[in-house]
Amino acid sequence: MSQPSPHPQQIPVVVLAGFLGSGKTTLLNHLLHRSGGSRIGAIVNDFGAIEIDAMAVAGALGDSTVSLGNGCLCCAVDASELDQYLERLAEPSLGIDVIVIEASGLAEPQELVRMLLASEHPGVVYGGLVEVVDAAEFDDTRSRHPEIDRHLALADLVVVNKLDRAEDGERVLGLVRSLVDRAAVVPATYGRIDPEFLFDCRPSEERIGQLSFDDLHDHGTDGSEDRAGGDHTSEDHTGHLHTAYDSLSFVSPEPLDPRRLMTFLDSRPEGLYRIKGYVDFGPYDLRNRYAVHAVGRFLRFYPEPWPAGDEHLTRLVLIGSGIDTTALRKELEACKTDAPHADEHGMWGVLRYVRHPEEDGADPAWSDPA
């Protein structure tokens, strides 16, 4: 079976959105100072002539900042112009691992996502829509801006910020969860979420973002699941709100059946935010391994030749909030193939999510496979 040529290493581009005052800049600054070694590029979009947000983050970013003042990004530029900004940050000499677009509080998230999916820059890939909400002002914000319900339904990750100031934080969390479409919902104060939840860049040979397989297996080889969290400092973060997510590592020496895996991916549960790693489809494609990149509803596969001498293993990391890691592990185990040979149509479902170089226009990897 002929396959497209492997895609180059791509930098995830995360859209950070939320209404005015929700805490986007505070969250971005927290991520910048707790990046765990990841180099973050940022496009900061203020609404107004004085670029306060850009000033707030410029010291941490230096030459990795692109500032757009006096207008909403979704209205002020088109996809080709956005590509020019992405080109600056995707320059290999900068060594950027992830790009964050901090949108104006008046921006339209759906338009920003569409612009990214229409990008023709081969060095970037859509990394998800993160919506920040102010728990203390959520009811008032929702009455003034009813479109927030639509924004939440589009999000891949929702950060419910300022819970320490909310009179009834649990009620707000429950309300937000009722408005999302399978997105992970993470509670936070002062924008403190663990960067590992966001910045799992496309996997290298050894690592998936900040979580290496060795790190995970130090705690997970006995079949137990991993509770990820904290800021990797000497401070004890036990009980902090930003530790409220889980990760699961899955390694299989047996190939996976593509149909079974697509059934698993089509029905991935609420709160499962990221899936990253490599899949071995064995007899269905003996030449290639398939890097998989899933964030929220976005899904893409990257076929690439097996490195010489590399052991043919499936290695995946799943990250989410409120996910049942035991059940997910069982579902992945059930994806192992027991077929002695492959039929020619087995890979069709996977290949639907491989972006061919000649593609333009609509991106099937954005549509919800379910």
N, C-alpha and C positions, 0 to 999 in steps of 0.2 A: 504494500500500500504506500503510495507516494505521500510525503509529508512536506509542509512548508518549511522553509529554512528557519532555524531558531531565531527568536527575537533577541535583540541586545538587552543588556541589563537595563531595567527601567526603574525610574524613581517614582514612588507613590506620591500623588498629590492629594492632600487632604483639604477639604473645604471646612473651615471653622465658621459657623454662622450662629445667629442669635440676635434678638432684638436689643436695642440700645440699653446699656447698663446691665446686661445679663452676666458679664464677667469674662468675655472672650479674651481680652488682652491679659487679664490676670492669669487665665488658664494658659495662654501661650507663653507668658513669662515663666510660669512654673515649669512647663515642659522644657523650655530652653535651659533652665538651670538644673534640671534633673534628667537630662537626655541620656545619661548612661553611656556617653561616648558617641552617640549618633550625632551627625552634623545636620542641622536643620536650616533649611532655607525658607524665607517667608515673603509673601506678597501681602502687604498691609494696606487695606483700603479704607481710609477715613472718608466721612462725608462732611466736607467743609474745607475751607482754604488752609486752616492751621492743622497740621497733621499730628495731632496729639498722640494717637496710638502708635504711629511710626516712631515718634520720639521716645515712647516708652520702651520699645523693644530694640531700637537701633543699636544701643550700647552692647547688647548681648549678641547681635547678629553681624554687625560690621558689614563686610562686603557681600553678605548673604541675604541682604534685605532689598526688596524692590518695593518702593512706596508709591502709592497712587492716591493723590489727594483730590478733593473737590469733586466728588461724584461717585455713584455706585458703580462698582466694577461691572455688574451685569448690564448696565446701560452705557457706560463710558467707553467700553472697548468691545471688539468682536473677537471671534475665536482666533483669527489670524494674528491680531494684536496680542492676545493673551499668549500665543505661542512665542512671541518675541520676548516676553518677560520670562516665560519658562525656559527659553533658550539660554538666557543669562544665568539662571540658577542651575541648569543642568550641565553647565560647562564642566567637563571632567576634572579640570584643575582645582575646582572648588571642593570636590569630594563630598557633595551633598548626598545624604542618605534619604531624606524625606523633605518634601516641600509642603508648607502650610499656607493656604490662602485664608487670611483673616478678613472676612467680608465685612463691609459696612453693616451697621445695625438695620439699615433700610434696604439691604440687598435682597434679591429674590433667589433663594438657594437653588430652585429648580433650573433657573437659567444658567447659573454658574456650573452646575453639574453637566448640563447640555453642552456648554462651551468646552469643558474638559473632555467630554466624550467625543467632541468633534475635532479635538486637537490632532494635528498631523505631525506633531513632534514625536519621533520614534523613541526618545529617551525617557518619556514619562508615561505613567499609567494612573488611572483614577484610583484614589486611595480611600474614598468614602466621604460621606457628609456627616459632620459632627454638629449637632444643634445644642446650644447652651441655653438653658432657661433659668430664670431667677425664681427660685421657689418662694421667696418672700413676697414677690410681686406678681406671681403667676396668674392669679385670678383677675387682677386689674389689667395686666398685659393682654390676657385673652379677651377681655371685654372690649378693649381699645383696638386690638389687632386680631380679629377672629381668624385671619389667615394663618395664625400660628398652628392651628390644628392641621392644616395642609402641610406645613413645614415639618411638623413632627412625623407625619405619615410618610414623608420622603426620607427621613433621616436613617442612617445606619447605626449611629450611636447618639444617645441623648444624655447629656450631663446635666443633672438637676443640681444647680449650684445654689449657694447661700442657704443651705438647709438649716444652719445654725440660727438664722434670722427668721425662719418661717414659724408661724404660730402652730401649724399642724402639718409638719413635714411629711408624715406618713400618708396623710390624705392627698397631698400634692403628688407624691411619688405614685400612688395608686391611680390618680387621675391621668398623669402623664403616661403611665403604662397602658392605660385603656385607649390612648389616642395614637400610639405608635403602631407600625406595621412590622412586627417581628424584630424591631430594633432592640439593641441592648440599652438598658437604662441604668445609669451609674449615678449614685448620690455623691455629692461633693460639698466641701466648704473651701472657700478661697481658691476655687479652681483646681484643687489638688486631686488629680487622677494620676495613676501610675503611667509613665510614658510607654511602658511595655505593652499597654493596652492599645496604643495607637501606632507605635513606630516599629512594627514588625516588617521591616523592609524585605524586598524580594530575597529569598534565601540564597546565601552563598553555599559553598560546599559544606561548611561546618555549622553555620548558624542560621536561624530564622529570627531576624531582628535581634532583640536583646536576649532571647531564649535559645541557648544551644541545646542540642540533643543530649550532650553529656550533662549539662546542668539539670535538665528535666529528669534524666534517668537516674541521677543521684537520689532523686526522691520518688521516682515513679516506676522503676523496674520491677518492683514487687507487685505491680497492678494497682497501687494506690494512685489517686489523682492529685493534681498539683493546685494548691491555692497560691495564686500569684498576687503580689502586692508589695507595698512599701517603696521607699525611695532609694534603697541600696546604700544607706548611710548607717552610722552607728546608732542613730535614734531609733527607739522602739516605736513602730507604727502599728502595733497590734490594736485592733479596734477602730482604726481610722476608717472613715467612710470610703476613701479612695482605694481601699484594699478589697472592695466588694466585687471581685470577679474571679473566675476560675480558668485554668488552662489544662489541656489534656494533650499528652504526647502519645503518638501511635506509630509504631514501627512494625513492619511485617516483611518477613523474607519471602512470603508467598505473594504472587501477583494479585492484583485486584481485578474483578470483573467490571468492565466499563458500564454495563447496563445497571448493575447493582449500585455502583458508586454514584451514577447519575440519579438513581432513585433516592439515594441518601441525600445528595445535594439538593434535589428538587424539594425535599421535605424538611430541610434543616430548620431547627426550631427557633422560636423567639429567643432573643438574647445571645445567639451565636453570632458574634461580630466578625471574627477573622478565621480563615482557614488558609494555612500556608504550608508549602512543602513540595515533595516530589512523589509521584505515583509511578509504580511499575505495573504496566498492563500485560507484561509477560507475552504470551503467544499472540496477543492482539497487535502488538508492535514490538518486535524484538530489538529494533535498532534504537528506539528513543525512550527516554524517560519524559514525564510530563510534569513540569512545574505548575502548580495550581495556585491561583491567587483569587481568594474570595473575600469580599468585604460587604457585609449586609447582603443585598440582593445582587450585587455585581459579582460576576464569575468569569474567569478567563483561564485557559490552559496554554502553556508554552512548551511545545515539543522540542526537545534538544537531544543530540546524541549522548549516549552514556559515555562518561569520561573513561579513558583507557584504564583498565584495572579496577574500576569502581565496582563495589558489590551492588548487585541489583536488589535494592530494598525500597519499599514504600516508607516514607517518613513524613509525617504530618504533625502539625501543631494546631490545635483548635483553641480559640480564646473567646470567652463570653461572660455574660453576667447572668447568674441564676440558671445556668445550664446543668443538666443532669449528665455528668461526665461518665458515670457508670453505664447509663443507657446508650450514650453516644459511642462508647468503646464497643459495646456489643453489636451495635449497628455496623460499625466499621469492620469488625471481625466477620460479620455476615457477608461483607463485600468480597471476601477472598474467593478466587476462582477455583473451581474444581473441574473445569473443562479440560480435557486432554488436548483439544485444538480449538482454534477460534473460528467463528464464522465471519464472513467478510463485512457484515453490517454491524458488528458489535461496537465499533468505535464511532458510529455516526453521531450519537448523542454528545460525545466528548468533542468531536471536531466542530460541532456547531459553535463552541465557545473558544475556538482557536481563531485569532484575528489574522486574516491573510493580508499580505502587504498591499494588495490591490483594493482592499476594502475602503469605502468611504461612505459618508452618510450615516444611516442608522447603525447603531452598534448593538448586536443581539446580546452581547454580554451584559448590557445594562438591564434588560428586561428580566422580570422575576420569572425564573424557570418553573415555578409552581403555578 
